[in-house]
Amino acid sequence: MHWTIEAAHRPKSIERVVLSTNDEEIARACNTLDVEVPFLRPSELAQDDSMAIDNYLYTIEKLAEIAREDIEEFVVLHPTSPLRLPEDIDKAVEIFRKQNADSVISCVEVSHSPDWLFNLWNTGAILRAHSVPTKNLMNSPRQKSYLPNGAVFVFQYELLREKYSYYSSKTFPYIMPAERSVDIDTFFDFEQAELLLAKNQVQT
């Protein structure tokens, strides 16, 4: 949380920083970080099966209700992606403005082709996800593929409200390097992020 809030305060493109949480302990811990916590999120939006998009809509609509003004666009920064830099946020917003986009989503290039992916039959045998020839697969050219890394999302509110989706024909990527694209979902991811953050602190 601290890494993300610190990064959010530094970009020129960010006007205000608001924390969305249902946890009073988290809210108290972040009070010293100059971040707004105008309300707590309802518990039904903080379950394992809760949709992030519902959180975004609730937060924007509640903020607009409090301020009595419309919020047309906003940036989402997940605390599980602590390696993003302030300039990553500004560059994503710059693409959003330049392209008159509905959304911009930070991504990282995946190192392996999706053609290598497979599932398993209920017998445990391999089920190919793609039917591709294996001859010369290692050396054949491939189209680059990308994965959202969770670091920066820039949204038009109307996109989420009307289409209930992050994507439209006017969605653009902001491509980040792998070393800033750790998205913490597992303890291994957490350890990797700690190592990279420690390495960055030594270098600076």
Residue, then its C-alpha position, 0 to 999 in steps of 0.5 A: m500500500h505504501w509503495t503504491i500511495e507514494a507512487a500515486h502522489r508524484p505524477k503530474s497527471i494525478e489530481r487526488v489520491v483516494l484509497s478504497t478499502n473495507d478494512e479499518e486497520i488499513a485505513r488507519a495505517c494509511n492515514t499518515l500517508d496523505v491519502e483520502v479515505p472518505f468512506l469504507r467499501p461495503s463488505e459485499l464488495a470485499q469478498d473473494d468473488s467480488m468483481a473489481i469493476d464493481n468496486y471502481l463503479y461504487t467508488i467513483e459514484k460515491l465520490a461524485e455523490i459526495a462532491r456533487e460533481d461528475i467524475e469522467e475519468f480516473v486511474v486505478l493503481h493496484p497495491t499488488s503491483p508495487l514496482r511501477l514508477p510515477e512516470d509509468i502513470d504519467k505515460a499511461v495517462e499521456i497515451f489515454r489523452k493522445q488517443n482519446a481512449d476509453s481505457v489504457i491498460s499497462c501490460v508486459e510482453v510474455s516470454h513464451s508464445p500462447d501456442w505452448l499452452f496446454n490444459l489437462w484431460n481428466t485422465g491427466a494427459i495433456l490437452r493442447a490448447h492450440s493445434v499447431p505443428t511442432k516442427n520448427l516451433m522453437n525457431s519460427p517467428r511469432q506475433k508478440s503477446y502481452l499480459p495485463n500486469g495490474a500496475v496502471f489502469v486509466f478509465q473513462y467512467e462511461l466505458l465501465r458503466e455502459k459496457y461493464s468492461y475494461y475493453s473497447s475498440k479504443t483500449f490501448p496498452y502501456i507496455m512496461p518492462a518485466e522488472r517493473s511488472v511483478d503482480i503479487d498473487t502468490f508468496f513467490d511473487f511477494e518474495q520476487a517483489e521484495l528482492l527487486l525493491a531492495k535492489n532498486q533501493v541499493q541502486t538509488 
